[in-house]
Amino acid sequence: MGRLRRFVMFVVVVVMVLLAVALPVMAQGLEQEAPVVPSLVEVLAMLAQGLGTGAILAFLFENFGWFQRLEGQAKWWFVFGVSIVLPLLAQVALQFVPAEVWAMLEPYWKALALGFLSWAGSQVAHMWQKSRQ
């Protein structure tokens, strides 16, 4: 069960980076050309620069009970550590993973990104409908 939970957390982190990067692209409007979802390498480069780390941490940790059960000081140190480790891991991945691997993962990244955007759209539509009632 621990591996599945770690995998789900990894997917959530990837999705949050996508939310920070691709959702504004989708909001450009329908009169423009089809939006382009940033590549996985582009997203990791942004993450390596620290972009989106706060959004990822806020979403990921604030929605898990184990994090909520931590004391204030423990939360602070944990978020501080992850805020430093996440960009470092992205940089290490960019530096040491061969370009062929990124090319192989790209179609899966695009599928995940577009699936997430569909889910996010459904959540927005749901909240909008709920607010109208």
Residue, then its C-alpha position, 0 to 999 in steps of 0.5 A: m500500500g505504501r508504494l501505491r500511495r507514493f505513486v499517487m502522491f507523485v502523480v498529484v505533484v506532476v498534475m499540480v505542476l501541470l495545473a500551474v503551467a497548462l491551465p493558464v494556456m487553456a484560459q487563453g480563449l477559443e478564438q486562438e490556435a489550439p493551446v500547447v501543453p508544455s513538455l515534461v522537460e519544460v515543466l521540470a525546468m520550471l520546477a527546478q527554478g522553484l516555479g509552482t513548488g508552493a502550489i504543489l505543496a499547498f495542494l498536496f499537503e493540505n489535503f492529507g490527514w497525516f500532514q494535518r496531524l503534524e504540529g506547527q513546527a514539524k509542518w514548517w520544517f517538512v514544507f521547508g525541506v520539500s521546498i528545497v528538495l523538489p527543485l533539486l530533484a527536478q534539476v537532477a532529473l533534467q541533468f542525468v536522465p537521457a533525452e531519449v527517456w524524456a522523448m519516450l515519456e512525452p506522449y504519456w505526459k500529454a495524455l496525463a496533462l489533457g486528462f487533468l485539464s478535463w478533470a479540472g474543467s469538470q470541477v470548475a463546471h461543478m462549482w459553477q453549477k453549485s453556486r447558481q443553485 
